[in-house]
Amino acid sequence: MASSPMKQEARWGVLLALPAIIGFVAFTFLPMIASAVISLTDWTIGAAPKFVGFANYRRMFTADDSFFKSLWATLYYTLGAVPLLLIVAFAVALVLNQPVRGQAVFRVIYYLPAIVPIVANSMLWIWLFNPDFGLLNTLTEKAGLPRSQWIFDESTAIPSLILMSVWGFGNVAVIFLAGLQGVPRQLYEAIAVDGGGAWRKFRHITLPMMTPTIFYSLVTSVIGALQVFVQAAVMTEGGPNDSTLFYIYYLYRTAFTNNEMGYASALAWVLFLVIMAVTVVLFRNSSRWVYYEAGSAR
């Protein structure tokens, strides 16, 4: 008996999805299981692993000051960088959505920094942040403001990196721009007929209709910020005085400098749980402010 068309379609679906499924199992799921097992051992590269149970996790919360420093530095950076990035990207997207001559050229110009490799960006910003001859101090002096040590001072290191994070707003701005172009024109026309100006259009149409896009960008930006690494590795090496000891950089240093693979795996799992908890909180609270045309947020 010949197979029904639905069964054939299902077979083709599984067959076409098989490479992605195999890749996920081989390069994500199995390494995560291995990491969970390794986190329960005391293992340095070149030596046999020794099972220690949850000792790595106890050490993390009771005897490791660097763990709390790295967690705080990462949260501080996330709380500063994400809102600033979203605000700037949204503002730029609003401007780029206006029908002006040379619109495509402006969009390309604003997006260009996003395609520059992060290591190259970091090297550029090291020069910009230089306290002796950097461009930023030159500009602040001309504006009559005091010079700053930027990333070379403990009190200004993370705020400086937060400022740098805005440089890569292009990806988020493109997402916002796509969302803005999906807002129905007739809604703006309706509010214009009622005498509404630009502010009312923004407040009652643009902002509510953009909340799903804002929510998506918020979640992805938070996850990305909690995994910040290159800036600390290339620009500050966690300094000065561990002020930029971001979590992933501390994990990297634990694994590949101190060769403590068991403890590094435990650090990785704690970060996974933190990111999962933050994501769950964001989704649970999204129904209060995210609007979907088909109904309330789900």
C-alpha positions in Angstrom: 0.0 0.0 0.0 1.5 3.3 -1.0 2.3 5.8 1.7 0.0 8.7 2.1 1.2 12.2 0.9 1.3 13.3 4.5 3.6 10.5 5.5 5.9 11.2 2.6 6.0 14.9 3.5 6.9 13.9 7.1 9.7 11.7 6.0 11.1 14.5 3.8 10.8 16.9 6.6 12.8 14.7 9.0 15.4 13.9 6.3 15.9 17.6 5.5 16.1 18.5 9.2 18.5 15.6 10.0 21.8 17.6 9.4 20.7 20.3 11.8 19.5 17.7 14.3 22.8 15.8 14.1 24.8 19.0 14.4 22.8 20.1 17.5 23.3 16.7 19.2 27.0 16.4 18.3 28.1 20.0 18.9 25.7 21.3 21.5 23.8 18.6 23.4 26.6 16.1 24.0 29.2 18.7 24.9 26.7 20.1 27.4 26.2 16.7 29.0 30.0 16.2 29.1 30.4 19.7 30.7 27.9 18.7 33.4 29.8 15.6 34.2 33.2 17.4 34.2 31.8 20.1 36.5 31.6 17.3 39.2 35.3 16.5 38.9 38.6 18.0 39.8 40.3 17.9 36.5 43.4 19.7 35.2 44.6 19.1 31.6 47.1 16.3 31.6 45.9 14.6 34.7 43.1 12.1 35.3 39.8 13.6 36.5 38.9 13.0 40.1 35.2 12.9 41.1 34.4 15.6 43.8 30.7 15.9 43.6 29.4 19.4 44.1 32.6 20.7 45.6 33.2 23.0 42.7 29.8 24.6 43.2 30.4 25.0 47.0 33.8 26.6 46.3 32.2 29.0 43.9 29.7 30.4 46.4 31.8 30.2 49.6 35.5 30.6 48.8 35.8 32.4 45.4 35.7 36.2 45.5 36.5 36.4 41.8 33.3 34.6 41.0 31.2 37.4 42.7 33.4 40.1 41.2 32.9 38.6 37.7 29.2 38.2 38.2 28.8 41.8 39.4 30.9 43.2 36.6 28.9 41.3 34.0 25.5 42.4 35.5 26.7 46.0 35.8 27.7 46.0 32.1 24.4 44.4 31.0 22.3 46.8 33.0 24.1 49.7 31.4 24.8 48.5 27.9 21.4 46.9 26.9 19.1 49.9 27.6 21.5 52.3 26.0 22.0 50.1 22.9 18.2 49.7 22.5 17.4 53.4 22.9 20.1 54.5 20.4 19.3 51.7 17.9 15.6 52.6 18.1 16.2 56.3 17.6 18.5 55.7 14.6 15.9 53.3 13.1 13.2 56.0 13.4 15.5 58.4 11.5 16.5 55.9 8.9 12.8 55.1 8.3 12.1 58.7 7.1 11.6 59.1 3.3 14.7 61.3 2.5 17.0 61.5 -0.4 20.0 59.1 -0.1 18.1 56.9 2.4 19.9 53.7 1.3 23.3 55.3 1.6 22.6 56.5 5.2 21.4 53.0 6.1 24.7 51.4 4.8 26.8 54.0 6.7 25.0 53.4 10.0 25.3 49.6 9.6 29.0 49.5 8.7 30.4 49.4 12.3 28.3 46.3 12.9 30.3 44.3 10.3 33.7 45.2 11.6 35.1 42.3 13.6 34.9 42.9 17.4 38.7 42.5 17.8 39.3 45.2 15.2 36.7 47.4 17.0 38.5 46.8 20.3 41.8 47.8 18.9 40.3 51.0 17.5 38.7 51.9 20.8 41.9 51.3 22.8 43.3 54.2 20.7 40.1 56.3 21.3 40.3 55.7 25.0 44.0 56.5 25.3 44.3 59.0 28.2 47.3 60.8 26.6 46.5 61.2 22.9 43.1 59.5 22.4 40.4 61.2 20.4 37.8 61.2 23.2 40.0 63.1 25.6 40.8 65.6 22.8 37.1 66.2 22.3 36.3 66.5 26.0 39.1 69.0 26.4 37.8 71.1 23.5 34.4 71.0 25.2 35.9 72.3 28.4 35.4 69.0 30.3 38.1 67.3 32.4 40.2 64.5 30.9 39.3 60.9 31.8 41.3 57.7 32.2 38.5 55.7 30.5 39.3 52.0 30.6 42.5 52.6 32.5 40.7 53.6 35.7 38.7 51.3 37.9 35.8 53.7 38.3 35.3 54.4 34.6 36.3 51.2 33.0 32.9 49.6 32.7 31.1 52.8 31.8 33.6 53.2 29.0 32.9 49.8 27.7 29.2 50.5 28.0 29.8 53.6 25.8 31.7 51.4 23.3 28.9 48.9 23.1 26.7 51.5 21.4 29.1 51.5 18.4 27.7 48.2 17.3 24.0 49.2 17.2 23.7 48.4 13.5 22.3 44.9 13.9 19.6 46.0 16.3 18.8 49.1 14.3 18.2 46.9 11.2 15.8 44.7 13.2 13.9 47.8 14.4 13.9 49.3 10.9 12.2 46.1 9.6 9.7 46.3 12.4 8.9 50.0 11.7 8.3 49.2 8.0 5.7 46.6 9.1 3.5 49.1 10.9 0.4 49.6 8.9 0.3 53.0 7.2 -3.5 53.2 7.6 -3.1 53.5 11.4 -1.0 56.7 11.0 -3.6 58.0 8.5 -6.4 57.4 11.0 -4.7 59.2 13.8 -3.8 62.1 11.5 -7.5 62.4 10.6 -8.3 62.8 14.3 -5.8 65.6 14.5 -3.0 63.6 16.1 0.6 64.9 15.7 4.0 63.1 15.6 4.0 62.5 19.3 0.6 60.8 19.4 1.5 58.7 16.4 4.7 57.6 18.2 3.0 57.0 21.6 -0.2 55.3 20.4 0.9 53.5 17.2 4.6 53.2 16.7 5.6 52.2 20.2 2.8 49.6 20.8 3.2 48.0 17.4 7.0 47.8 17.9 6.8 46.1 21.3 7.3 42.5 19.9 10.4 43.7 18.1 11.6 45.5 21.1 11.1 42.4 23.2 13.0 40.2 20.8 15.9 42.7 20.7 15.8 43.0 24.5 16.1 39.2 25.1 18.9 38.7 22.5 20.8 41.7 23.7 20.6 40.6 27.3 21.9 37.1 26.4 24.7 38.7 24.4 25.7 41.1 27.1 25.8 38.4 29.7 28.4 36.6 27.5 30.6 39.6 26.9 34.2 38.5 26.5 36.3 40.1 23.8 36.5 43.6 25.3 38.0 42.2 28.5 40.3 39.8 26.7 41.7 42.3 24.2 41.4 45.7 25.9 41.7 45.3 29.7 42.6 41.7 30.6 40.0 42.0 33.4 41.6 45.1 34.9 42.2 47.5 36.4 41.9 45.7 39.7 39.5 43.1 38.3 36.9 45.9 37.6 36.2 44.4 34.1 36.6 40.8 35.0 33.6 39.7 33.0 32.2 36.2 33.7 33.1 34.6 30.4 36.6 36.0 30.6 37.0 34.6 34.2 35.7 31.3 32.9 38.2 31.4 30.0 41.1 32.2 32.3 40.1 29.5 34.8 40.0 26.9 32.0 42.9 27.8 29.8 45.3 29.7 32.1 44.8 27.9 35.4 43.8 24.6 33.6 41.0 24.0 36.0 38.6 22.4 33.6 36.2 21.0 36.3 35.8 24.3 38.0 35.4 26.1 34.6 32.7 23.7 33.6 30.8 24.5 36.9 31.2 28.2 36.1 29.7 27.6 32.7 26.7 25.8 34.1 26.0 28.6 36.6 26.1 31.1 33.8 23.7 28.9 31.8 21.3 28.8 34.7 21.6 32.6 35.2 20.8 33.3 31.5 17.9 30.8 31.6 16.5 32.5 34.7 16.8 36.0 33.3 15.1 34.8 30.0 12.2 33.2 31.9 11.7 36.4 33.9 11.6 38.5 30.8 9.1 36.2 29.1 6.9 36.0 32.2 6.7 39.8 32.4 6.3 40.4 28.6 2.5 40.0 28.8 2.4 43.3 30.8 3.8 45.4 28.0 4.2 43.5 24.7 1.3 43.9 22.3 0.4 41.5 19.5 -2.2 42.3 16.9 -3.8 38.9 17.1 -4.4 39.3 20.8 -2.6 39.7 24.1 1.1 38.6 24.6 1.6 34.9 25.1 
